[in-house]
């Protein structure tokens, strides 16, 4: 699920790299079935849930970017990548 969600969200930022990541997510899911860790329906549900979660979060990421930039200047700055090392 995490691989599919990350690949889907990456498609929003870098389309080509996202599709490459999606290919690797599919291969990762197939490998989980191949070695017997998951059943095929486990991977199928992970694919669906991951893609839905990645699409929803990827769509909101663009809309929330200005809010995150504003919060970086406040008390949450160190948690949002605006600490002393980022300055």
Phi and psi restraints in degrees (range 20) as a CNS / XPLOR table:
assign (resid 1 and name C) (resid 2 and name N)
       (resid 2 and name CA) (resid 2 and name C) 1.0 -64.0 20.0 2
assign (resid 2 and name N) (resid 2 and name CA)
       (resid 2 and name C) (resid 3 and name N) 1.0 -40.9 20.0 2
assign (resid 2 and name C) (resid 3 and name N)
       (resid 3 and name CA) (resid 3 and name C) 1.0 -64.1 20.0 2
assign (resid 3 and name N) (resid 3 and name CA)
       (resid 3 and name C) (resid 4 and name N) 1.0 -42.1 20.0 2
assign (resid 3 and name C) (resid 4 and name N)
       (resid 4 and name CA) (resid 4 and name C) 1.0 -68.7 20.0 2
assign (resid 4 and name N) (resid 4 and name CA)
       (resid 4 and name C) (resid 5 and name N) 1.0 -39.1 20.0 2
assign (resid 4 and name C) (resid 5 and name N)
       (resid 5 and name CA) (resid 5 and name C) 1.0 -65.8 20.0 2
assign (resid 5 and name N) (resid 5 and name CA)
       (resid 5 and name C) (resid 6 and name N) 1.0 -43.9 20.0 2
assign (resid 5 and name C) (resid 6 and name N)
       (resid 6 and name CA) (resid 6 and name C) 1.0 -64.6 20.0 2
assign (resid 6 and name N) (resid 6 and name CA)
       (resid 6 and name C) (resid 7 and name N) 1.0 -42.3 20.0 2
assign (resid 6 and name C) (resid 7 and name N)
       (resid 7 and name CA) (resid 7 and name C) 1.0 -64.6 20.0 2
assign (resid 7 and name N) (resid 7 and name CA)
       (resid 7 and name C) (resid 8 and name N) 1.0 -40.8 20.0 2
assign (resid 7 and name C) (resid 8 and name N)
       (resid 8 and name CA) (resid 8 and name C) 1.0 -65.2 20.0 2
assign (resid 8 and name N) (resid 8 and name CA)
       (resid 8 and name C) (resid 9 and name N) 1.0 -44.6 20.0 2
assign (resid 8 and name C) (resid 9 and name N)
       (resid 9 and name CA) (resid 9 and name C) 1.0 -64.9 20.0 2
assign (resid 9 and name N) (resid 9 and name CA)
       (resid 9 and name C) (resid 10 and name N) 1.0 -35.4 20.0 2
assign (resid 9 and name C) (resid 10 and name N)
       (resid 10 and name CA) (resid 10 and name C) 1.0 -66.5 20.0 2
assign (resid 10 and name N) (resid 10 and name CA)
       (resid 10 and name C) (resid 11 and name N) 1.0 -29.8 20.0 2
assign (resid 10 and name C) (resid 11 and name N)
       (resid 11 and name CA) (resid 11 and name C) 1.0 -60.0 20.0 2
assign (resid 11 and name N) (resid 11 and name CA)
       (resid 11 and name C) (resid 12 and name N) 1.0 -33.5 20.0 2
assign (resid 11 and name C) (resid 12 and name N)
       (resid 12 and name CA) (resid 12 and name C) 1.0 -66.7 20.0 2
assign (resid 12 and name N) (resid 12 and name CA)
       (resid 12 and name C) (resid 13 and name N) 1.0 -32.6 20.0 2
assign (resid 12 and name C) (resid 13 and name N)
       (resid 13 and name CA) (resid 13 and name C) 1.0 -91.8 20.0 2
assign (resid 13 and name N) (resid 13 and name CA)
       (resid 13 and name C) (resid 14 and name N) 1.0 -48.7 20.0 2
assign (resid 13 and name C) (resid 14 and name N)
       (resid 14 and name CA) (resid 14 and name C) 1.0 -136.0 20.0 2
assign (resid 14 and name N) (resid 14 and name CA)
       (resid 14 and name C) (resid 15 and name N) 1.0 96.1 20.0 2
assign (resid 14 and name C) (resid 15 and name N)
       (resid 15 and name CA) (resid 15 and name C) 1.0 -55.1 20.0 2
assign (resid 15 and name N) (resid 15 and name CA)
       (resid 15 and name C) (resid 16 and name N) 1.0 -50.7 20.0 2
assign (resid 15 and name C) (resid 16 and name N)
       (resid 16 and name CA) (resid 16 and name C) 1.0 -63.4 20.0 2
assign (resid 16 and name N) (resid 16 and name CA)
       (resid 16 and name C) (resid 17 and name N) 1.0 -47.4 20.0 2
assign (resid 16 and name C) (resid 17 and name N)
       (resid 17 and name CA) (resid 17 and name C) 1.0 -63.1 20.0 2
assign (resid 17 and name N) (resid 17 and name CA)
       (resid 17 and name C) (resid 18 and name N) 1.0 -35.5 20.0 2
assign (resid 17 and name C) (resid 18 and name N)
       (resid 18 and name CA) (resid 18 and name C) 1.0 -62.9 20.0 2
assign (resid 18 and name N) (resid 18 and name CA)
       (resid 18 and name C) (resid 19 and name N) 1.0 -41.0 20.0 2
assign (resid 18 and name C) (resid 19 and name N)
       (resid 19 and name CA) (resid 19 and name C) 1.0 -70.1 20.0 2
assign (resid 19 and name N) (resid 19 and name CA)
       (resid 19 and name C) (resid 20 and name N) 1.0 -33.5 20.0 2
assign (resid 19 and name C) (resid 20 and name N)
       (resid 20 and name CA) (resid 20 and name C) 1.0 -65.0 20.0 2
assign (resid 20 and name N) (resid 20 and name CA)
       (resid 20 and name C) (resid 21 and name N) 1.0 -43.5 20.0 2
assign (resid 20 and name C) (resid 21 and name N)
       (resid 21 and name CA) (resid 21 and name C) 1.0 -62.6 20.0 2
assign (resid 21 and name N) (resid 21 and name CA)
       (resid 21 and name C) (resid 22 and name N) 1.0 -36.9 20.0 2
assign (resid 21 and name C) (resid 22 and name N)
       (resid 22 and name CA) (resid 22 and name C) 1.0 -64.9 20.0 2
assign (resid 22 and name N) (resid 22 and name CA)
       (resid 22 and name C) (resid 23 and name N) 1.0 -39.3 20.0 2
assign (resid 22 and name C) (resid 23 and name N)
       (resid 23 and name CA) (resid 23 and name C) 1.0 -60.5 20.0 2
assign (resid 23 and name N) (resid 23 and name CA)
       (resid 23 and name C) (resid 24 and name N) 1.0 -44.5 20.0 2
assign (resid 23 and name C) (resid 24 and name N)
       (resid 24 and name CA) (resid 24 and name C) 1.0 -68.6 20.0 2
assign (resid 24 and name N) (resid 24 and name CA)
       (resid 24 and name C) (resid 25 and name N) 1.0 -30.9 20.0 2
assign (resid 24 and name C) (resid 25 and name N)
       (resid 25 and name CA) (resid 25 and name C) 1.0 -65.8 20.0 2
assign (resid 25 and name N) (resid 25 and name CA)
       (resid 25 and name C) (resid 26 and name N) 1.0 -40.8 20.0 2
assign (resid 25 and name C) (resid 26 and name N)
       (resid 26 and name CA) (resid 26 and name C) 1.0 -63.3 20.0 2
assign (resid 26 and name N) (resid 26 and name CA)
       (resid 26 and name C) (resid 27 and name N) 1.0 -44.2 20.0 2
assign (resid 26 and name C) (resid 27 and name N)
       (resid 27 and name CA) (resid 27 and name C) 1.0 -63.9 20.0 2
assign (resid 27 and name N) (resid 27 and name CA)
       (resid 27 and name C) (resid 28 and name N) 1.0 -37.0 20.0 2
assign (resid 27 and name C) (resid 28 and name N)
       (resid 28 and name CA) (resid 28 and name C) 1.0 -65.0 20.0 2
assign (resid 28 and name N) (resid 28 and name CA)
       (resid 28 and name C) (resid 29 and name N) 1.0 -43.6 20.0 2
assign (resid 28 and name C) (resid 29 and name N)
       (resid 29 and name CA) (resid 29 and name C) 1.0 -62.7 20.0 2
assign (resid 29 and name N) (resid 29 and name CA)
       (resid 29 and name C) (resid 30 and name N) 1.0 -42.0 20.0 2
assign (resid 29 and name C) (resid 30 and name N)
       (resid 30 and name CA) (resid 30 and name C) 1.0 -64.2 20.0 2
assign (resid 30 and name N) (resid 30 and name CA)
       (resid 30 and name C) (resid 31 and name N) 1.0 -37.6 20.0 2
assign (resid 30 and name C) (resid 31 and name N)
       (resid 31 and name CA) (resid 31 and name C) 1.0 -67.4 20.0 2
assign (resid 31 and name N) (resid 31 and name CA)
       (resid 31 and name C) (resid 32 and name N) 1.0 -33.2 20.0 2
assign (resid 31 and name C) (resid 32 and name N)
       (resid 32 and name CA) (resid 32 and name C) 1.0 -65.7 20.0 2
assign (resid 32 and name N) (resid 32 and name CA)
       (resid 32 and name C) (resid 33 and name N) 1.0 -36.7 20.0 2
assign (resid 32 and name C) (resid 33 and name N)
       (resid 33 and name CA) (resid 33 and name C) 1.0 -71.9 20.0 2
assign (resid 33 and name N) (resid 33 and name CA)
       (resid 33 and name C) (resid 34 and name N) 1.0 -42.9 20.0 2
assign (resid 33 and name C) (resid 34 and name N)
       (resid 34 and name CA) (resid 34 and name C) 1.0 -59.0 20.0 2
assign (resid 34 and name N) (resid 34 and name CA)
       (resid 34 and name C) (resid 35 and name N) 1.0 -42.4 20.0 2
assign (resid 34 and name C) (resid 35 and name N)
       (resid 35 and name CA) (resid 35 and name C) 1.0 -85.8 20.0 2
assign (resid 35 and name N) (resid 35 and name CA)
       (resid 35 and name C) (resid 36 and name N) 1.0 -1.9 20.0 2
assign (resid 35 and name C) (resid 36 and name N)
       (resid 36 and name CA) (resid 36 and name C) 1.0 85.9 20.0 2
assign (resid 36 and name N) (resid 36 and name CA)
       (resid 36 and name C) (resid 37 and name N) 1.0 16.5 20.0 2
assign (resid 36 and name C) (resid 37 and name N)
       (resid 37 and name CA) (resid 37 and name C) 1.0 -80.4 20.0 2
assign (resid 37 and name N) (resid 37 and name CA)
       (resid 37 and name C) (resid 38 and name N) 1.0 -31.8 20.0 2
assign (resid 37 and name C) (resid 38 and name N)
       (resid 38 and name CA) (resid 38 and name C) 1.0 -133.1 20.0 2
assign (resid 38 and name N) (resid 38 and name CA)
       (resid 38 and name C) (resid 39 and name N) 1.0 156.6 20.0 2
assign (resid 38 and name C) (resid 39 and name N)
       (resid 39 and name CA) (resid 39 and name C) 1.0 -84.5 20.0 2
assign (resid 39 and name N) (resid 39 and name CA)
       (resid 39 and name C) (resid 40 and name N) 1.0 158.2 20.0 2
assign (resid 39 and name C) (resid 40 and name N)
       (resid 40 and name CA) (resid 40 and name C) 1.0 -56.6 20.0 2
assign (resid 40 and name N) (resid 40 and name CA)
       (resid 40 and name C) (resid 41 and name N) 1.0 -37.4 20.0 2
assign (resid 40 and name C) (resid 41 and name N)
       (resid 41 and name CA) (resid 41 and name C) 1.0 -69.4 20.0 2
assign (resid 41 and name N) (resid 41 and name CA)
       (resid 41 and name C) (resid 42 and name N) 1.0 -26.6 20.0 2
assign (resid 41 and name C) (resid 42 and name N)
       (resid 42 and name CA) (resid 42 and name C) 1.0 -61.2 20.0 2
assign (resid 42 and name N) (resid 42 and name CA)
       (resid 42 and name C) (resid 43 and name N) 1.0 -46.8 20.0 2
assign (resid 42 and name C) (resid 43 and name N)
       (resid 43 and name CA) (resid 43 and name C) 1.0 -68.1 20.0 2
assign (resid 43 and name N) (resid 43 and name CA)
       (resid 43 and name C) (resid 44 and name N) 1.0 -37.9 20.0 2
assign (resid 43 and name C) (resid 44 and name N)
       (resid 44 and name CA) (resid 44 and name C) 1.0 -63.4 20.0 2
assign (resid 44 and name N) (resid 44 and name CA)
       (resid 44 and name C) (resid 45 and name N) 1.0 -42.6 20.0 2
assign (resid 44 and name C) (resid 45 and name N)
       (resid 45 and name CA) (resid 45 and name C) 1.0 -67.1 20.0 2
assign (resid 45 and name N) (resid 45 and name CA)
       (resid 45 and name C) (resid 46 and name N) 1.0 -39.9 20.0 2
assign (resid 45 and name C) (resid 46 and name N)
       (resid 46 and name CA) (resid 46 and name C) 1.0 -61.8 20.0 2
assign (resid 46 and name N) (resid 46 and name CA)
       (resid 46 and name C) (resid 47 and name N) 1.0 -37.7 20.0 2
assign (resid 46 and name C) (resid 47 and name N)
       (resid 47 and name CA) (resid 47 and name C) 1.0 -61.5 20.0 2
assign (resid 47 and name N) (resid 47 and name CA)
       (resid 47 and name C) (resid 48 and name N) 1.0 -49.8 20.0 2
assign (resid 47 and name C) (resid 48 and name N)
       (resid 48 and name CA) (resid 48 and name C) 1.0 -64.8 20.0 2
assign (resid 48 and name N) (resid 48 and name CA)
       (resid 48 and name C) (resid 49 and name N) 1.0 -49.7 20.0 2
assign (resid 48 and name C) (resid 49 and name N)
       (resid 49 and name CA) (resid 49 and name C) 1.0 -64.1 20.0 2
assign (resid 49 and name N) (resid 49 and name CA)
       (resid 49 and name C) (resid 50 and name N) 1.0 -40.9 20.0 2
assign (resid 49 and name C) (resid 50 and name N)
       (resid 50 and name CA) (resid 50 and name C) 1.0 -64.5 20.0 2
assign (resid 50 and name N) (resid 50 and name CA)
       (resid 50 and name C) (resid 51 and name N) 1.0 -43.5 20.0 2
assign (resid 50 and name C) (resid 51 and name N)
       (resid 51 and name CA) (resid 51 and name C) 1.0 -66.4 20.0 2
assign (resid 51 and name N) (resid 51 and name CA)
       (resid 51 and name C) (resid 52 and name N) 1.0 -41.6 20.0 2
assign (resid 51 and name C) (resid 52 and name N)
       (resid 52 and name CA) (resid 52 and name C) 1.0 -64.0 20.0 2
assign (resid 52 and name N) (resid 52 and name CA)
       (resid 52 and name C) (resid 53 and name N) 1.0 -46.5 20.0 2
assign (resid 52 and name C) (resid 53 and name N)
       (resid 53 and name CA) (resid 53 and name C) 1.0 -63.7 20.0 2
assign (resid 53 and name N) (resid 53 and name CA)
       (resid 53 and name C) (resid 54 and name N) 1.0 -43.5 20.0 2
assign (resid 53 and name C) (resid 54 and name N)
       (resid 54 and name CA) (resid 54 and name C) 1.0 -64.4 20.0 2
assign (resid 54 and name N) (resid 54 and name CA)
       (resid 54 and name C) (resid 55 and name N) 1.0 -38.4 20.0 2
assign (resid 54 and name C) (resid 55 and name N)
       (resid 55 and name CA) (resid 55 and name C) 1.0 -68.2 20.0 2
assign (resid 55 and name N) (resid 55 and name CA)
       (resid 55 and name C) (resid 56 and name N) 1.0 -43.4 20.0 2
assign (resid 55 and name C) (resid 56 and name N)
       (resid 56 and name CA) (resid 56 and name C) 1.0 -65.0 20.0 2
assign (resid 56 and name N) (resid 56 and name CA)
       (resid 56 and name C) (resid 57 and name N) 1.0 -49.3 20.0 2
assign (resid 56 and name C) (resid 57 and name N)
       (resid 57 and name CA) (resid 57 and name C) 1.0 -68.7 20.0 2
assign (resid 57 and name N) (resid 57 and name CA)
       (resid 57 and name C) (resid 58 and name N) 1.0 -35.8 20.0 2
assign (resid 57 and name C) (resid 58 and name N)
       (resid 58 and name CA) (resid 58 and name C) 1.0 -65.1 20.0 2
assign (resid 58 and name N) (resid 58 and name CA)
       (resid 58 and name C) (resid 59 and name N) 1.0 -38.5 20.0 2
assign (resid 58 and name C) (resid 59 and name N)
       (resid 59 and name CA) (resid 59 and name C) 1.0 -68.2 20.0 2
assign (resid 59 and name N) (resid 59 and name CA)
       (resid 59 and name C) (resid 60 and name N) 1.0 -38.8 20.0 2
assign (resid 59 and name C) (resid 60 and name N)
       (resid 60 and name CA) (resid 60 and name C) 1.0 -75.0 20.0 2
assign (resid 60 and name N) (resid 60 and name CA)
       (resid 60 and name C) (resid 61 and name N) 1.0 -24.5 20.0 2
assign (resid 60 and name C) (resid 61 and name N)
       (resid 61 and name CA) (resid 61 and name C) 1.0 -60.3 20.0 2
assign (resid 61 and name N) (resid 61 and name CA)
       (resid 61 and name C) (resid 62 and name N) 1.0 -42.2 20.0 2
assign (resid 61 and name C) (resid 62 and name N)
       (resid 62 and name CA) (resid 62 and name C) 1.0 -65.2 20.0 2
assign (resid 62 and name N) (resid 62 and name CA)
       (resid 62 and name C) (resid 63 and name N) 1.0 -37.7 20.0 2
assign (resid 62 and name C) (resid 63 and name N)
       (resid 63 and name CA) (resid 63 and name C) 1.0 -73.9 20.0 2
assign (resid 63 and name N) (resid 63 and name CA)
       (resid 63 and name C) (resid 64 and name N) 1.0 -29.6 20.0 2
assign (resid 63 and name C) (resid 64 and name N)
       (resid 64 and name CA) (resid 64 and name C) 1.0 -92.0 20.0 2
assign (resid 64 and name N) (resid 64 and name CA)
       (resid 64 and name C) (resid 65 and name N) 1.0 -5.4 20.0 2
assign (resid 64 and name C) (resid 65 and name N)
       (resid 65 and name CA) (resid 65 and name C) 1.0 -56.4 20.0 2
assign (resid 65 and name N) (resid 65 and name CA)
       (resid 65 and name C) (resid 66 and name N) 1.0 -44.4 20.0 2
assign (resid 65 and name C) (resid 66 and name N)
       (resid 66 and name CA) (resid 66 and name C) 1.0 -61.6 20.0 2
assign (resid 66 and name N) (resid 66 and name CA)
       (resid 66 and name C) (resid 67 and name N) 1.0 -36.4 20.0 2
assign (resid 66 and name C) (resid 67 and name N)
       (resid 67 and name CA) (resid 67 and name C) 1.0 -64.7 20.0 2
assign (resid 67 and name N) (resid 67 and name CA)
       (resid 67 and name C) (resid 68 and name N) 1.0 -43.3 20.0 2
assign (resid 67 and name C) (resid 68 and name N)
       (resid 68 and name CA) (resid 68 and name C) 1.0 -63.0 20.0 2
assign (resid 68 and name N) (resid 68 and name CA)
       (resid 68 and name C) (resid 69 and name N) 1.0 -41.5 20.0 2
assign (resid 68 and name C) (resid 69 and name N)
       (resid 69 and name CA) (resid 69 and name C) 1.0 -61.1 20.0 2
assign (resid 69 and name N) (resid 69 and name CA)
       (resid 69 and name C) (resid 70 and name N) 1.0 -39.7 20.0 2
assign (resid 69 and name C) (resid 70 and name N)
       (resid 70 and name CA) (resid 70 and name C) 1.0 -66.3 20.0 2
assign (resid 70 and name N) (resid 70 and name CA)
       (resid 70 and name C) (resid 71 and name N) 1.0 -41.2 20.0 2
assign (resid 70 and name C) (resid 71 and name N)
       (resid 71 and name CA) (resid 71 and name C) 1.0 -69.3 20.0 2
assign (resid 71 and name N) (resid 71 and name CA)
       (resid 71 and name C) (resid 72 and name N) 1.0 -23.5 20.0 2
assign (resid 71 and name C) (resid 72 and name N)
       (resid 72 and name CA) (resid 72 and name C) 1.0 -63.0 20.0 2
assign (resid 72 and name N) (resid 72 and name CA)
       (resid 72 and name C) (resid 73 and name N) 1.0 -26.5 20.0 2
assign (resid 72 and name C) (resid 73 and name N)
       (resid 73 and name CA) (resid 73 and name C) 1.0 -82.1 20.0 2
assign (resid 73 and name N) (resid 73 and name CA)
       (resid 73 and name C) (resid 74 and name N) 1.0 -8.4 20.0 2
assign (resid 73 and name C) (resid 74 and name N)
       (resid 74 and name CA) (resid 74 and name C) 1.0 -102.9 20.0 2
assign (resid 74 and name N) (resid 74 and name CA)
       (resid 74 and name C) (resid 75 and name N) 1.0 -155.0 20.0 2
assign (resid 74 and name C) (resid 75 and name N)
       (resid 75 and name CA) (resid 75 and name C) 1.0 -66.3 20.0 2
assign (resid 75 and name N) (resid 75 and name CA)
       (resid 75 and name C) (resid 76 and name N) 1.0 -24.1 20.0 2
assign (resid 75 and name C) (resid 76 and name N)
       (resid 76 and name CA) (resid 76 and name C) 1.0 -84.8 20.0 2
assign (resid 76 and name N) (resid 76 and name CA)
       (resid 76 and name C) (resid 77 and name N) 1.0 -1.1 20.0 2
assign (resid 76 and name C) (resid 77 and name N)
       (resid 77 and name CA) (resid 77 and name C) 1.0 -49.1 20.0 2
assign (resid 77 and name N) (resid 77 and name CA)
       (resid 77 and name C) (resid 78 and name N) 1.0 -48.9 20.0 2
assign (resid 77 and name C) (resid 78 and name N)
       (resid 78 and name CA) (resid 78 and name C) 1.0 -62.0 20.0 2
assign (resid 78 and name N) (resid 78 and name CA)
       (resid 78 and name C) (resid 79 and name N) 1.0 -28.1 20.0 2
assign (resid 78 and name C) (resid 79 and name N)
       (resid 79 and name CA) (resid 79 and name C) 1.0 -83.5 20.0 2
assign (resid 79 and name N) (resid 79 and name CA)
       (resid 79 and name C) (resid 80 and name N) 1.0 -16.6 20.0 2
assign (resid 79 and name C) (resid 80 and name N)
       (resid 80 and name CA) (resid 80 and name C) 1.0 -107.6 20.0 2
assign (resid 80 and name N) (resid 80 and name CA)
       (resid 80 and name C) (resid 81 and name N) 1.0 18.3 20.0 2
assign (resid 80 and name C) (resid 81 and name N)
       (resid 81 and name CA) (resid 81 and name C) 1.0 85.4 20.0 2
assign (resid 81 and name N) (resid 81 and name CA)
       (resid 81 and name C) (resid 82 and name N) 1.0 21.3 20.0 2
assign (resid 81 and name C) (resid 82 and name N)
       (resid 82 and name CA) (resid 82 and name C) 1.0 -119.1 20.0 2
assign (resid 82 and name N) (resid 82 and name CA)
       (resid 82 and name C) (resid 83 and name N) 1.0 30.8 20.0 2
assign (resid 82 and name C) (resid 83 and name N)
       (resid 83 and name CA) (resid 83 and name C) 1.0 -75.4 20.0 2
assign (resid 83 and name N) (resid 83 and name CA)
       (resid 83 and name C) (resid 84 and name N) 1.0 -170.7 20.0 2
assign (resid 83 and name C) (resid 84 and name N)
       (resid 84 and name CA) (resid 84 and name C) 1.0 -58.5 20.0 2
assign (resid 84 and name N) (resid 84 and name CA)
       (resid 84 and name C) (resid 85 and name N) 1.0 -33.5 20.0 2
assign (resid 84 and name C) (resid 85 and name N)
       (resid 85 and name CA) (resid 85 and name C) 1.0 -70.1 20.0 2
assign (resid 85 and name N) (resid 85 and name CA)
       (resid 85 and name C) (resid 86 and name N) 1.0 -30.0 20.0 2
assign (resid 85 and name C) (resid 86 and name N)
       (resid 86 and name CA) (resid 86 and name C) 1.0 -82.4 20.0 2
assign (resid 86 and name N) (resid 86 and name CA)
       (resid 86 and name C) (resid 87 and name N) 1.0 -16.2 20.0 2
